[in-house]
Amino acid sequence: MIRVYFFAKIKEQLSLDFFDLDIKTPCTVFDIRKSLISEFNTYEKLFSIDYAICAVNQELSDEKKCVESNDEVAFFPPVTGG
């Protein structure tokens, strides 16, 4: 099981701060994204690679990043600053 944290619009849309995802580890960010889309199928866009950025242990991560059960995983929309 992996605890996945949500931020900004994703958090607002789901009305969740986090979700405990039942997934076999080790796995990849791609596997987590696919499982979240399956779990929250009406919110598929929120987890699409074109919309949601993933961080593992507070570092931006690509789809191939290996994730262990004790890792911190977070999804958030792209952000800009000024």
PDB file of N, CA, C and O in Angstrom:
ATOM      1  N   MET A   1       0.844  -1.180   0.000  1.00  0.00           N
ATOM      2  CA  MET A   1       0.000   0.000   0.000  1.00  0.00           C
ATOM      3  C   MET A   1       0.888   1.242   0.000  1.00  0.00           C
ATOM      4  O   MET A   1       1.921   1.284   0.669  1.00  0.00           O
ATOM      5  N   ILE A   2       0.470   2.241  -0.756  1.00  0.00           N
ATOM      6  CA  ILE A   2       1.193   3.509  -0.843  1.00  0.00           C
ATOM      7  C   ILE A   2       0.223   4.641  -0.529  1.00  0.00           C
ATOM      8  O   ILE A   2      -0.896   4.671  -1.041  1.00  0.00           O
ATOM      9  N   ARG A   3       0.653   5.554   0.303  1.00  0.00           N
ATOM     10  CA  ARG A   3      -0.158   6.748   0.570  1.00  0.00           C
ATOM     11  C   ARG A   3       0.200   7.790  -0.486  1.00  0.00           C
ATOM     12  O   ARG A   3       1.358   8.179  -0.632  1.00  0.00           O
ATOM     13  N   VAL A   4      -0.820   8.231  -1.218  1.00  0.00           N
ATOM     14  CA  VAL A   4      -0.646   9.216  -2.281  1.00  0.00           C
ATOM     15  C   VAL A   4      -1.307  10.516  -1.826  1.00  0.00           C
ATOM     16  O   VAL A   4      -2.479  10.531  -1.450  1.00  0.00           O
ATOM     17  N   TYR A   5      -0.543  11.600  -1.867  1.00  0.00           N
ATOM     18  CA  TYR A   5      -1.047  12.913  -1.455  1.00  0.00           C
ATOM     19  C   TYR A   5      -1.483  13.708  -2.679  1.00  0.00           C
ATOM     20  O   TYR A   5      -0.896  13.582  -3.754  1.00  0.00           O
ATOM     21  N   PHE A   6      -2.515  14.527  -2.508  1.00  0.00           N
ATOM     22  CA  PHE A   6      -3.043  15.356  -3.585  1.00  0.00           C
ATOM     23  C   PHE A   6      -2.962  16.823  -3.186  1.00  0.00           C
ATOM     24  O   PHE A   6      -3.135  17.172  -2.018  1.00  0.00           O
ATOM     25  N   PHE A   7      -2.696  17.681  -4.177  1.00  0.00           N
ATOM     26  CA  PHE A   7      -2.572  19.109  -3.925  1.00  0.00           C
ATOM     27  C   PHE A   7      -3.343  19.915  -4.967  1.00  0.00           C
ATOM     28  O   PHE A   7      -3.630  19.441  -6.066  1.00  0.00           O
ATOM     29  N   ALA A   8      -3.664  21.140  -4.586  1.00  0.00           N
ATOM     30  CA  ALA A   8      -4.299  22.134  -5.459  1.00  0.00           C
ATOM     31  C   ALA A   8      -5.601  21.595  -6.061  1.00  0.00           C
ATOM     32  O   ALA A   8      -6.431  21.035  -5.345  1.00  0.00           O
ATOM     33  N   LYS A   9      -5.776  21.761  -7.365  1.00  0.00           N
ATOM     34  CA  LYS A   9      -7.034  21.406  -8.031  1.00  0.00           C
ATOM     35  C   LYS A   9      -7.378  19.922  -7.869  1.00  0.00           C
ATOM     36  O   LYS A   9      -8.551  19.568  -7.755  1.00  0.00           O
ATOM     37  N   ILE A  10      -6.372  19.063  -7.858  1.00  0.00           N
ATOM     38  CA  ILE A  10      -6.642  17.631  -7.694  1.00  0.00           C
ATOM     39  C   ILE A  10      -7.275  17.384  -6.325  1.00  0.00           C
ATOM     40  O   ILE A  10      -8.267  16.665  -6.209  1.00  0.00           O
ATOM     41  N   LYS A  11      -6.697  17.981  -5.309  1.00  0.00           N
ATOM     42  CA  LYS A  11      -7.226  17.862  -3.942  1.00  0.00           C
ATOM     43  C   LYS A  11      -8.658  18.405  -3.867  1.00  0.00           C
ATOM     44  O   LYS A  11      -9.528  17.799  -3.242  1.00  0.00           O
ATOM     45  N   GLU A  12      -8.888  19.546  -4.506  1.00  0.00           N
ATOM     46  CA  GLU A  12     -10.220  20.160  -4.496  1.00  0.00           C
ATOM     47  C   GLU A  12     -11.254  19.283  -5.197  1.00  0.00           C
ATOM     48  O   GLU A  12     -12.352  19.078  -4.679  1.00  0.00           O
ATOM     49  N   GLN A  13     -10.906  18.769  -6.370  1.00  0.00           N
ATOM     50  CA  GLN A  13     -11.848  17.959  -7.146  1.00  0.00           C
ATOM     51  C   GLN A  13     -12.210  16.655  -6.433  1.00  0.00           C
ATOM     52  O   GLN A  13     -13.365  16.231  -6.451  1.00  0.00           O
ATOM     53  N   LEU A  14     -11.220  16.028  -5.810  1.00  0.00           N
ATOM     54  CA  LEU A  14     -11.453  14.749  -5.139  1.00  0.00           C
ATOM     55  C   LEU A  14     -11.981  14.909  -3.716  1.00  0.00           C
ATOM     56  O   LEU A  14     -12.521  13.968  -3.134  1.00  0.00           O
ATOM     57  N   SER A  15     -11.820  16.105  -3.165  1.00  0.00           N
ATOM     58  CA  SER A  15     -12.147  16.360  -1.752  1.00  0.00           C
ATOM     59  C   SER A  15     -11.380  15.413  -0.828  1.00  0.00           C
ATOM     60  O   SER A  15     -11.900  14.926   0.176  1.00  0.00           O
ATOM     61  N   LEU A  16     -10.124  15.173  -1.209  1.00  0.00           N
ATOM     62  CA  LEU A  16      -9.240  14.294  -0.437  1.00  0.00           C
ATOM     63  C   LEU A  16      -7.857  14.919  -0.315  1.00  0.00           C
ATOM     64  O   LEU A  16      -7.344  15.498  -1.272  1.00  0.00           O
ATOM     65  N   ASP A  17      -7.259  14.800   0.859  1.00  0.00           N
ATOM     66  CA  ASP A  17      -5.863  15.205   1.035  1.00  0.00           C
ATOM     67  C   ASP A  17      -4.924  14.094   0.588  1.00  0.00           C
ATOM     68  O   ASP A  17      -3.843  14.351   0.058  1.00  0.00           O
ATOM     69  N   PHE A  18      -5.350  12.860   0.808  1.00  0.00           N
ATOM     70  CA  PHE A  18      -4.534  11.706   0.447  1.00  0.00           C
ATOM     71  C   PHE A  18      -5.433  10.499   0.215  1.00  0.00           C
ATOM     72  O   PHE A  18      -6.617  10.499   0.552  1.00  0.00           O
ATOM     73  N   PHE A  19      -4.827   9.466  -0.376  1.00  0.00           N
ATOM     74  CA  PHE A  19      -5.536   8.221  -0.638  1.00  0.00           C
ATOM     75  C   PHE A  19      -4.551   7.081  -0.440  1.00  0.00           C
ATOM     76  O   PHE A  19      -3.430   7.133  -0.946  1.00  0.00           O
ATOM     77  N   ASP A  20      -4.959   6.050   0.294  1.00  0.00           N
ATOM     78  CA  ASP A  20      -4.120   4.868   0.472  1.00  0.00           C
ATOM     79  C   ASP A  20      -4.399   3.906  -0.673  1.00  0.00           C
ATOM     80  O   ASP A  20      -5.449   3.266  -0.731  1.00  0.00           O
ATOM     81  N   LEU A  21      -3.437   3.820  -1.579  1.00  0.00           N
ATOM     82  CA  LEU A  21      -3.588   3.021  -2.794  1.00  0.00           C
ATOM     83  C   LEU A  21      -3.082   1.608  -2.550  1.00  0.00           C
ATOM     84  O   LEU A  21      -1.932   1.405  -2.160  1.00  0.00           O
ATOM     85  N   ASP A  22      -3.945   0.645  -2.780  1.00  0.00           N
ATOM     86  CA  ASP A  22      -3.579  -0.760  -2.622  1.00  0.00           C
ATOM     87  C   ASP A  22      -2.898  -1.217  -3.905  1.00  0.00           C
ATOM     88  O   ASP A  22      -3.559  -1.551  -4.888  1.00  0.00           O
ATOM     89  N   ILE A  23      -1.570  -1.226  -3.884  1.00  0.00           N
ATOM     90  CA  ILE A  23      -0.785  -1.581  -5.056  1.00  0.00           C
ATOM     91  C   ILE A  23       0.460  -2.333  -4.600  1.00  0.00           C
ATOM     92  O   ILE A  23       1.040  -2.025  -3.559  1.00  0.00           O
ATOM     93  N   LYS A  24       0.852  -3.305  -5.381  1.00  0.00           N
ATOM     94  CA  LYS A  24       2.036  -4.097  -5.049  1.00  0.00           C
ATOM     95  C   LYS A  24       3.293  -3.262  -5.298  1.00  0.00           C
ATOM     96  O   LYS A  24       3.408  -2.592  -6.324  1.00  0.00           O
ATOM     97  N   THR A  25       4.222  -3.307  -4.361  1.00  0.00           N
ATOM     98  CA  THR A  25       5.483  -2.587  -4.510  1.00  0.00           C
ATOM     99  C   THR A  25       6.637  -3.581  -4.555  1.00  0.00           C
ATOM    100  O   THR A  25       6.525  -4.675  -4.001  1.00  0.00           O
ATOM    101  N   PRO A  26       7.746  -3.224  -5.206  1.00  0.00           N
ATOM    102  CA  PRO A  26       7.966  -1.942  -5.869  1.00  0.00           C
ATOM    103  C   PRO A  26       7.128  -1.828  -7.141  1.00  0.00           C
ATOM    104  O   PRO A  26       6.753  -2.821  -7.764  1.00  0.00           O
ATOM    105  N   CYS A  27       6.855  -0.587  -7.492  1.00  0.00           N
ATOM    106  CA  CYS A  27       6.115  -0.282  -8.711  1.00  0.00           C
ATOM    107  C   CYS A  27       6.698   1.001  -9.293  1.00  0.00           C
ATOM    108  O   CYS A  27       7.676   1.535  -8.770  1.00  0.00           O
ATOM    109  N   THR A  28       6.107   1.490 -10.360  1.00  0.00           N
ATOM    110  CA  THR A  28       6.580   2.732 -10.975  1.00  0.00           C
ATOM    111  C   THR A  28       5.518   3.818 -10.839  1.00  0.00           C
ATOM    112  O   THR A  28       4.363   3.544 -10.512  1.00  0.00           O
ATOM    113  N   VAL A  29       5.926   5.037 -11.094  1.00  0.00           N
ATOM    114  CA  VAL A  29       4.973   6.147 -11.120  1.00  0.00           C
ATOM    115  C   VAL A  29       3.886   5.854 -12.156  1.00  0.00           C
ATOM    116  O   VAL A  29       2.712   6.145 -11.926  1.00  0.00           O
ATOM    117  N   PHE A  30       4.274   5.286 -13.282  1.00  0.00           N
ATOM    118  CA  PHE A  30       3.298   4.922 -14.313  1.00  0.00           C
ATOM    119  C   PHE A  30       2.239   3.978 -13.743  1.00  0.00           C
ATOM    120  O   PHE A  30       1.047   4.161 -13.987  1.00  0.00           O
ATOM    121  N   ASP A  31       2.673   2.970 -12.985  1.00  0.00           N
ATOM    122  CA  ASP A  31       1.736   2.017 -12.382  1.00  0.00           C
ATOM    123  C   ASP A  31       0.782   2.711 -11.414  1.00  0.00           C
ATOM    124  O   ASP A  31      -0.412   2.412 -11.386  1.00  0.00           O
ATOM    125  N   ILE A  32       1.313   3.631 -10.627  1.00  0.00           N
ATOM    126  CA  ILE A  32       0.485   4.368  -9.666  1.00  0.00           C
ATOM    127  C   ILE A  32      -0.532   5.226 -10.396  1.00  0.00           C
ATOM    128  O   ILE A  32      -1.711   5.249 -10.043  1.00  0.00           O
ATOM    129  N   ARG A  33      -0.060   5.938 -11.424  1.00  0.00           N
ATOM    130  CA  ARG A  33      -0.958   6.799 -12.208  1.00  0.00           C
ATOM    131  C   ARG A  33      -2.093   5.965 -12.814  1.00  0.00           C
ATOM    132  O   ARG A  33      -3.259   6.355 -12.760  1.00  0.00           O
ATOM    133  N   LYS A  34      -1.736   4.813 -13.392  1.00  0.00           N
ATOM    134  CA  LYS A  34      -2.724   3.928 -14.010  1.00  0.00           C
ATOM    135  C   LYS A  34      -3.737   3.429 -12.965  1.00  0.00           C
ATOM    136  O   LYS A  34      -4.933   3.360 -13.247  1.00  0.00           O
ATOM    137  N   SER A  35      -3.265   3.087 -11.783  1.00  0.00           N
ATOM    138  CA  SER A  35      -4.155   2.619 -10.714  1.00  0.00           C
ATOM    139  C   SER A  35      -5.077   3.727 -10.218  1.00  0.00           C
ATOM    140  O   SER A  35      -6.246   3.479  -9.923  1.00  0.00           O
ATOM    141  N   LEU A  36      -4.554   4.944 -10.126  1.00  0.00           N
ATOM    142  CA  LEU A  36      -5.385   6.073  -9.696  1.00  0.00           C
ATOM    143  C   LEU A  36      -6.470   6.378 -10.725  1.00  0.00           C
ATOM    144  O   LEU A  36      -7.606   6.684 -10.363  1.00  0.00           O
ATOM    145  N   ILE A  37      -6.120   6.294 -11.999  1.00  0.00           N
ATOM    146  CA  ILE A  37      -7.113   6.509 -13.058  1.00  0.00           C
ATOM    147  C   ILE A  37      -8.204   5.446 -12.966  1.00  0.00           C
ATOM    148  O   ILE A  37      -9.382   5.744 -13.161  1.00  0.00           O
ATOM    149  N   SER A  38      -7.818   4.225 -12.672  1.00  0.00           N
ATOM    150  CA  SER A  38      -8.800   3.153 -12.517  1.00  0.00           C
ATOM    151  C   SER A  38      -9.678   3.382 -11.282  1.00  0.00           C
ATOM    152  O   SER A  38     -10.889   3.168 -11.324  1.00  0.00           O
ATOM    153  N   GLU A  39      -9.062   3.811 -10.201  1.00  0.00           N
ATOM    154  CA  GLU A  39      -9.781   4.040  -8.941  1.00  0.00           C
ATOM    155  C   GLU A  39     -10.740   5.231  -9.028  1.00  0.00           C
ATOM    156  O   GLU A  39     -11.856   5.184  -8.512  1.00  0.00           O
ATOM    157  N   PHE A  40     -10.285   6.297  -9.689  1.00  0.00           N
ATOM    158  CA  PHE A  40     -11.074   7.535  -9.800  1.00  0.00           C
ATOM    159  C   PHE A  40     -11.410   7.794 -11.267  1.00  0.00           C
ATOM    160  O   PHE A  40     -11.088   8.859 -11.795  1.00  0.00           O
ATOM    161  N   ASN A  41     -12.046   6.842 -11.922  1.00  0.00           N
ATOM    162  CA  ASN A  41     -12.226   6.914 -13.372  1.00  0.00           C
ATOM    163  C   ASN A  41     -12.988   8.136 -13.860  1.00  0.00           C
ATOM    164  O   ASN A  41     -12.775   8.563 -14.994  1.00  0.00           O
ATOM    165  N   THR A  42     -13.858   8.710 -13.058  1.00  0.00           N
ATOM    166  CA  THR A  42     -14.558   9.912 -13.511  1.00  0.00           C
ATOM    167  C   THR A  42     -13.644  11.138 -13.483  1.00  0.00           C
ATOM    168  O   THR A  42     -13.995  12.187 -14.023  1.00  0.00           O
ATOM    169  N   TYR A  43     -12.485  11.008 -12.860  1.00  0.00           N
ATOM    170  CA  TYR A  43     -11.511  12.102 -12.794  1.00  0.00           C
ATOM    171  C   TYR A  43     -10.230  11.749 -13.543  1.00  0.00           C
ATOM    172  O   TYR A  43      -9.142  12.187 -13.167  1.00  0.00           O
ATOM    173  N   GLU A  44     -10.363  10.962 -14.591  1.00  0.00           N
ATOM    174  CA  GLU A  44      -9.197  10.484 -15.341  1.00  0.00           C
ATOM    175  C   GLU A  44      -8.251  11.616 -15.739  1.00  0.00           C
ATOM    176  O   GLU A  44      -7.033  11.470 -15.636  1.00  0.00           O
ATOM    177  N   LYS A  45      -8.800  12.738 -16.191  1.00  0.00           N
ATOM    178  CA  LYS A  45      -7.974  13.860 -16.643  1.00  0.00           C
ATOM    179  C   LYS A  45      -7.045  14.363 -15.537  1.00  0.00           C
ATOM    180  O   LYS A  45      -5.917  14.769 -15.813  1.00  0.00           O
ATOM    181  N   LEU A  46      -7.512  14.338 -14.292  1.00  0.00           N
ATOM    182  CA  LEU A  46      -6.703  14.839 -13.179  1.00  0.00           C
ATOM    183  C   LEU A  46      -5.381  14.098 -13.034  1.00  0.00           C
ATOM    184  O   LEU A  46      -4.400  14.663 -12.551  1.00  0.00           O
ATOM    185  N   PHE A  47      -5.352  12.839 -13.450  1.00  0.00           N
ATOM    186  CA  PHE A  47      -4.139  12.037 -13.294  1.00  0.00           C
ATOM    187  C   PHE A  47      -3.399  11.808 -14.605  1.00  0.00           C
ATOM    188  O   PHE A  47      -2.403  11.086 -14.636  1.00  0.00           O
ATOM    189  N   SER A  48      -3.878  12.419 -15.690  1.00  0.00           N
ATOM    190  CA  SER A  48      -3.212  12.228 -16.980  1.00  0.00           C
ATOM    191  C   SER A  48      -1.813  12.835 -16.938  1.00  0.00           C
ATOM    192  O   SER A  48      -1.563  13.797 -16.211  1.00  0.00           O
ATOM    193  N   ILE A  49      -0.923  12.271 -17.711  1.00  0.00           N
ATOM    194  CA  ILE A  49       0.465  12.742 -17.736  1.00  0.00           C
ATOM    195  C   ILE A  49       0.540  14.177 -18.250  1.00  0.00           C
ATOM    196  O   ILE A  49       1.489  14.897 -17.940  1.00  0.00           O
ATOM    197  N   ASP A  50      -0.452  14.595 -19.033  1.00  0.00           N
ATOM    198  CA  ASP A  50      -0.475  15.963 -19.548  1.00  0.00           C
ATOM    199  C   ASP A  50      -0.938  16.972 -18.505  1.00  0.00           C
ATOM    200  O   ASP A  50      -0.755  18.176 -18.684  1.00  0.00           O
ATOM    201  N   TYR A  51      -1.540  16.491 -17.410  1.00  0.00           N
ATOM    202  CA  TYR A  51      -2.084  17.407 -16.412  1.00  0.00           C
ATOM    203  C   TYR A  51      -1.371  17.327 -15.064  1.00  0.00           C
ATOM    204  O   TYR A  51      -1.005  18.356 -14.496  1.00  0.00           O
ATOM    205  N   ALA A  52      -1.174  16.134 -14.559  1.00  0.00           N
ATOM    206  CA  ALA A  52      -0.651  15.982 -13.197  1.00  0.00           C
ATOM    207  C   ALA A  52       0.847  15.698 -13.178  1.00  0.00           C
ATOM    208  O   ALA A  52       1.351  14.862 -13.929  1.00  0.00           O
ATOM    209  N   ILE A  53       1.527  16.400 -12.318  1.00  0.00           N
ATOM    210  CA  ILE A  53       2.947  16.178 -12.073  1.00  0.00           C
ATOM    211  C   ILE A  53       3.050  15.282 -10.846  1.00  0.00           C
ATOM    212  O   ILE A  53       2.259  15.397  -9.909  1.00  0.00           O
ATOM    213  N   CYS A  54       4.029  14.394 -10.865  1.00  0.00           N
ATOM    214  CA  CYS A  54       4.219  13.503  -9.725  1.00  0.00           C
ATOM    215  C   CYS A  54       5.567  13.779  -9.070  1.00  0.00           C
ATOM    216  O   CYS A  54       6.570  14.011  -9.744  1.00  0.00           O
ATOM    217  N   ALA A  55       5.564  13.749  -7.757  1.00  0.00           N
ATOM    218  CA  ALA A  55       6.802  13.851  -6.983  1.00  0.00           C
ATOM    219  C   ALA A  55       6.891  12.627  -6.077  1.00  0.00           C
ATOM    220  O   ALA A  55       5.909  12.210  -5.464  1.00  0.00           O
ATOM    221  N   VAL A  56       8.089  12.069  -6.010  1.00  0.00           N
ATOM    222  CA  VAL A  56       8.355  10.959  -5.102  1.00  0.00           C
ATOM    223  C   VAL A  56       9.415  11.432  -4.127  1.00  0.00           C
ATOM    224  O   VAL A  56      10.501  11.851  -4.530  1.00  0.00           O
ATOM    225  N   ASN A  57       9.102  11.364  -2.863  1.00  0.00           N
ATOM    226  CA  ASN A  57      10.000  11.861  -1.813  1.00  0.00           C
ATOM    227  C   ASN A  57      10.415  13.308  -2.070  1.00  0.00           C
ATOM    228  O   ASN A  57      11.577  13.679  -1.904  1.00  0.00           O
ATOM    229  N   GLN A  58       9.440  14.108  -2.477  1.00  0.00           N
ATOM    230  CA  GLN A  58       9.569  15.549  -2.698  1.00  0.00           C
ATOM    231  C   GLN A  58      10.515  15.921  -3.841  1.00  0.00           C
ATOM    232  O   GLN A  58      11.069  17.019  -3.865  1.00  0.00           O
ATOM    233  N   GLU A  59      10.695  14.987  -4.795  1.00  0.00           N
ATOM    234  CA  GLU A  59      11.473  15.266  -6.002  1.00  0.00           C
ATOM    235  C   GLU A  59      10.615  14.939  -7.215  1.00  0.00           C
ATOM    236  O   GLU A  59       9.995  13.877  -7.275  1.00  0.00           O
ATOM    237  N   LEU A  60      10.578  15.857  -8.187  1.00  0.00           N
ATOM    238  CA  LEU A  60       9.823  15.590  -9.408  1.00  0.00           C
ATOM    239  C   LEU A  60      10.308  14.287 -10.015  1.00  0.00           C
ATOM    240  O   LEU A  60      11.510  14.023 -10.069  1.00  0.00           O
ATOM    241  N   SER A  61       9.366  13.473 -10.471  1.00  0.00           N
ATOM    242  CA  SER A  61       9.713  12.134 -10.942  1.00  0.00           C
ATOM    243  C   SER A  61       9.056  11.838 -12.276  1.00  0.00           C
ATOM    244  O   SER A  61       7.948  12.293 -12.560  1.00  0.00           O
ATOM    245  N   ASP A  62       9.768  11.061 -13.093  1.00  0.00           N
ATOM    246  CA  ASP A  62       9.189  10.650 -14.368  1.00  0.00           C
ATOM    247  C   ASP A  62       8.432   9.333 -14.176  1.00  0.00           C
ATOM    248  O   ASP A  62       8.400   8.773 -13.081  1.00  0.00           O
ATOM    249  N   GLU A  63       7.834   8.861 -15.246  1.00  0.00           N
ATOM    250  CA  GLU A  63       6.972   7.685 -15.190  1.00  0.00           C
ATOM    251  C   GLU A  63       7.717   6.397 -14.840  1.00  0.00           C
ATOM    252  O   GLU A  63       7.103   5.432 -14.386  1.00  0.00           O
ATOM    253  N   LYS A  64       9.028   6.373 -15.047  1.00  0.00           N
ATOM    254  CA  LYS A  64       9.818   5.164 -14.804  1.00  0.00           C
ATOM    255  C   LYS A  64      10.359   5.071 -13.384  1.00  0.00           C
ATOM    256  O   LYS A  64      10.956   4.062 -13.008  1.00  0.00           O
ATOM    257  N   LYS A  65      10.155   6.110 -12.602  1.00  0.00           N
ATOM    258  CA  LYS A  65      10.677   6.143 -11.233  1.00  0.00           C
ATOM    259  C   LYS A  65      10.122   4.974 -10.421  1.00  0.00           C
ATOM    260  O   LYS A  65       8.913   4.746 -10.385  1.00  0.00           O
ATOM    261  N   CYS A  66      11.019   4.241  -9.774  1.00  0.00           N
ATOM    262  CA  CYS A  66      10.623   3.122  -8.925  1.00  0.00           C
ATOM    263  C   CYS A  66      10.136   3.656  -7.577  1.00  0.00           C
ATOM    264  O   CYS A  66      10.761   4.533  -6.982  1.00  0.00           O
ATOM    265  N   VAL A  67       9.025   3.120  -7.113  1.00  0.00           N
ATOM    266  CA  VAL A  67       8.421   3.556  -5.855  1.00  0.00           C
ATOM    267  C   VAL A  67       8.312   2.362  -4.911  1.00  0.00           C
ATOM    268  O   VAL A  67       7.832   1.293  -5.288  1.00  0.00           O
ATOM    269  N   GLU A  68       8.767   2.567  -3.682  1.00  0.00           N
ATOM    270  CA  GLU A  68       8.682   1.546  -2.636  1.00  0.00           C
ATOM    271  C   GLU A  68       7.530   1.896  -1.690  1.00  0.00           C
ATOM    272  O   GLU A  68       7.008   3.010  -1.734  1.00  0.00           O
ATOM    273  N   SER A  69       7.143   0.965  -0.852  1.00  0.00           N
ATOM    274  CA  SER A  69       5.976   1.161   0.014  1.00  0.00           C
ATOM    275  C   SER A  69       6.131   2.297   1.017  1.00  0.00           C
ATOM    276  O   SER A  69       5.126   2.868   1.440  1.00  0.00           O
ATOM    277  N   ASN A  70       7.344   2.643   1.411  1.00  0.00           N
ATOM    278  CA  ASN A  70       7.528   3.717   2.395  1.00  0.00           C
ATOM    279  C   ASN A  70       7.806   5.078   1.760  1.00  0.00           C
ATOM    280  O   ASN A  70       8.059   6.050   2.472  1.00  0.00           O
ATOM    281  N   ASP A  71       7.762   5.158   0.433  1.00  0.00           N
ATOM    282  CA  ASP A  71       8.013   6.425  -0.256  1.00  0.00           C
ATOM    283  C   ASP A  71       6.802   7.353  -0.154  1.00  0.00           C
ATOM    284  O   ASP A  71       5.662   6.902  -0.051  1.00  0.00           O
ATOM    285  N   GLU A  72       7.074   8.645  -0.184  1.00  0.00           N
ATOM    286  CA  GLU A  72       6.015   9.656  -0.209  1.00  0.00           C
ATOM    287  C   GLU A  72       5.735  10.006  -1.666  1.00  0.00           C
ATOM    288  O   GLU A  72       6.642  10.402  -2.398  1.00  0.00           O
ATOM    289  N   VAL A  73       4.492   9.862  -2.083  1.00  0.00           N
ATOM    290  CA  VAL A  73       4.098  10.137  -3.465  1.00  0.00           C
ATOM    291  C   VAL A  73       3.058  11.248  -3.451  1.00  0.00           C
ATOM    292  O   VAL A  73       2.131  11.235  -2.641  1.00  0.00           O
ATOM    293  N   ALA A  74       3.222  12.211  -4.359  1.00  0.00           N
ATOM    294  CA  ALA A  74       2.277  13.330  -4.426  1.00  0.00           C
ATOM    295  C   ALA A  74       1.971  13.665  -5.879  1.00  0.00           C
ATOM    296  O   ALA A  74       2.843  13.581  -6.744  1.00  0.00           O
ATOM    297  N   PHE A  75       0.724  14.043  -6.136  1.00  0.00           N
ATOM    298  CA  PHE A  75       0.301  14.494  -7.458  1.00  0.00           C
ATOM    299  C   PHE A  75      -0.249  15.907  -7.341  1.00  0.00           C
ATOM    300  O   PHE A  75      -0.999  16.224  -6.418  1.00  0.00           O
ATOM    301  N   PHE A  76       0.137  16.746  -8.288  1.00  0.00           N
ATOM    302  CA  PHE A  76      -0.338  18.128  -8.306  1.00  0.00           C
ATOM    303  C   PHE A  76      -0.309  18.643  -9.732  1.00  0.00           C
ATOM    304  O   PHE A  76       0.463  18.151 -10.556  1.00  0.00           O
ATOM    305  N   PRO A  77      -1.150  19.638 -10.032  1.00  0.00           N
ATOM    306  CA  PRO A  77      -1.166  20.205 -11.382  1.00  0.00           C
ATOM    307  C   PRO A  77       0.076  21.062 -11.602  1.00  0.00           C
ATOM    308  O   PRO A  77       0.737  21.463 -10.644  1.00  0.00           O
ATOM    309  N   PRO A  78       0.393  21.343 -12.869  1.00  0.00           N
ATOM    310  CA  PRO A  78       1.527  22.225 -13.150  1.00  0.00           C
ATOM    311  C   PRO A  78       1.329  23.578 -12.471  1.00  0.00           C
ATOM    312  O   PRO A  78       0.207  24.073 -12.377  1.00  0.00           O
ATOM    313  N   VAL A  79       2.396  24.156 -12.011  1.00  0.00           N
ATOM    314  CA  VAL A  79       2.328  25.455 -11.343  1.00  0.00           C
ATOM    315  C   VAL A  79       3.281  26.424 -12.026  1.00  0.00           C
ATOM    316  O   VAL A  79       4.292  26.025 -12.604  1.00  0.00           O
ATOM    317  N   THR A  80       2.942  27.686 -11.949  1.00  0.00           N
ATOM    318  CA  THR A  80       3.833  28.726 -12.447  1.00  0.00           C
ATOM    319  C   THR A  80       3.983  29.759 -11.355  1.00  0.00           C
ATOM    320  O   THR A  80       3.135  29.889 -10.472  1.00  0.00           O
ATOM    321  N   GLY A  81       5.032  30.460 -11.429  1.00  0.00           N
ATOM    322  CA  GLY A  81       5.273  31.490 -10.424  1.00  0.00           C
ATOM    323  C   GLY A  81       5.758  32.759 -11.085  1.00  0.00           C
ATOM    324  O   GLY A  81       6.036  32.798 -12.283  1.00  0.00           O
ATOM    325  N   GLY A  82       5.849  33.758 -10.303  1.00  0.00           N
ATOM    326  CA  GLY A  82       6.283  35.015 -10.895  1.00  0.00           C
ATOM    327  C   GLY A  82       7.055  35.828  -9.907  1.00  0.00           C
ATOM    328  O   GLY A  82       7.504  36.927 -10.230  1.00  0.00           O
TER     329      GLY A  82
END
